[in-house]
Amino acid sequence: MKSRRFAAILLLVVALTLSVVTVASAHAGSKSKATFDASAPVDVVGPGPEFSTSIKVKMQGHGEDPHIDRITMKTVDEAVVAGPTLVDLAGFEESGEAGACVVTAAILNGTAIVSLHDSKAILRNVVEIPTIIPGFKPEWGFKGYTGTLDGKLKGDFSIDGGLLLVGTAKLDIL
């Protein structure tokens, strides 16, 4: 769950960067481009209309010392809702005709983002950590894991504010 939320946050930030530059260019003139950072807290991660997930755990070692070598998780049609979006105005870089930064910030600030995507994430160098699920006690058997995450996400997203923007996103987690 933690890796999906982390991946979802990265997806949203990258999706914002890729799509809004195009929108800002269209609104501010064909020769204007904005590069920026934006963030949005993830409010909901859950199933989309045709959701499925699979988890594969590869063990290593035999006898009394087996341990998890890697965890591979695939999702189809996972939904993420985030917002409100906050654009880092100090981090804007603009090239070409002026205007892309102002238009981009006006479109994005305060908006909600909805992402419906497929993903594959692999957690390597796996180490068990105390449970990270609020309200669940360790004796209930819930475990958390940390490690090195890599993966891919691709899907559709929309930015819903005063202006509805729809696009696609692709993200590699390295």
Residue pairs with C-beta under 8 A, 6 or more apart in sequence:
1 45
1 133
2 132
2 144
3 73
3 121
3 123
3 149
3 151
4 45
4 73
4 75
4 78
4 119
4 121
5 42
5 45
6 149
7 119
7 121
7 149
7 151
7 153
7 171
7 173
8 42
8 45
8 78
8 80
8 82
8 115
8 153
9 39
9 40
9 42
9 82
10 153
10 171
10 173
11 80
11 115
11 117
11 153
11 155
11 157
11 169
11 171
12 40
12 42
12 80
12 82
12 113
12 115
12 157
13 37
13 38
13 39
13 40
14 169
14 171
15 113
15 115
15 157
15 167
15 169
15 171
16 38
16 40
16 85
16 108
16 113
16 159
17 35
17 36
17 37
17 38
18 167
18 169
19 157
19 159
19 165
19 167
19 169
20 34
20 36
20 38
20 104
20 107
20 108
20 159
20 165
21 33
21 34
21 35
21 100
21 104
23 103
23 104
23 107
23 165
24 32
24 33
24 34
24 99
24 100
24 101
24 103
24 104
24 107
25 31
25 32
25 33
25 34
25 96
25 100
27 99
27 100
27 103
27 107
28 34
28 97
28 98
28 99
28 100
28 102
28 103
29 96
29 97
29 99
31 96
31 97
32 94
32 95
32 96
32 97
32 98
32 99
32 100
33 94
33 95
33 96
33 100
34 92
34 93
34 94
34 100
34 101
34 103
34 104
35 92
35 93
35 94
35 95
36 87
36 88
36 91
36 92
36 93
36 101
36 104
36 105
37 87
37 88
37 91
38 85
38 86
38 87
38 88
38 108
39 85
39 86
39 88
40 82
40 83
40 84
40 85
40 86
40 112
40 113
41 82
41 83
42 80
42 81
42 82
43 81
43 82
43 83
44 79
44 80
44 81
45 78
45 79
45 80
46 78
46 79
47 77
47 78
47 79
48 77
48 78
48 79
48 116
49 77
50 76
50 77
51 75
51 76
51 77
51 78
51 79
52 75
52 76
52 77
53 73
53 74
53 75
53 76
53 78
54 73
54 74
55 71
55 72
55 73
55 74
56 71
56 72
56 73
57 68
57 70
57 71
57 72
58 68
58 69
58 70
58 71
58 72
59 66
59 67
59 68
59 69
60 66
60 67
60 68
60 69
61 67
67 126
68 126
68 128
68 145
69 124
69 126
70 122
70 123
70 124
70 126
71 122
71 123
71 126
71 145
71 147
72 120
72 121
72 122
72 123
73 119
73 120
73 121
73 122
73 123
74 118
74 119
74 120
75 117
75 118
75 119
76 118
77 116
77 117
77 118
78 116
78 117
78 118
78 119
79 114
79 115
79 116
80 113
80 114
80 115
80 116
80 117
81 112
81 113
81 114
81 115
82 112
82 113
82 115
83 110
83 111
83 112
83 113
84 109
84 110
84 111
84 112
85 108
85 109
85 110
85 111
85 112
85 113
85 159
85 161
86 109
87 104
87 105
87 108
87 109
89 101
89 105
92 101
92 104
92 105
94 100
94 101
107 159
107 161
107 162
107 163
107 165
108 159
108 161
110 161
111 159
111 160
111 161
112 159
112 160
112 161
113 157
113 158
113 159
113 160
114 157
114 158
114 160
115 155
115 156
115 157
115 169
116 155
116 156
116 157
117 153
117 154
117 155
117 156
117 157
117 169
118 153
118 154
118 155
119 151
119 152
119 153
119 154
120 151
120 152
121 149
121 150
121 151
121 173
122 149
122 150
122 151
123 145
123 146
123 147
123 148
123 149
124 147
124 148
124 149
124 150
125 147
125 148
126 145
126 146
126 147
127 145
127 146
127 147
128 143
128 144
128 145
129 143
129 144
129 145
129 146
130 138
130 144
131 137
131 138
131 140
131 142
131 143
131 144
132 144
133 142
133 144
136 142
149 173
150 173
150 174
151 172
151 173
152 170
152 171
152 172
152 173
153 169
153 170
153 171
153 173
154 168
154 169
154 170
154 171
155 168
155 169
156 166
156 167
156 168
156 169
157 166
157 167
157 168
157 169
158 164
158 165
158 166
158 167
159 165
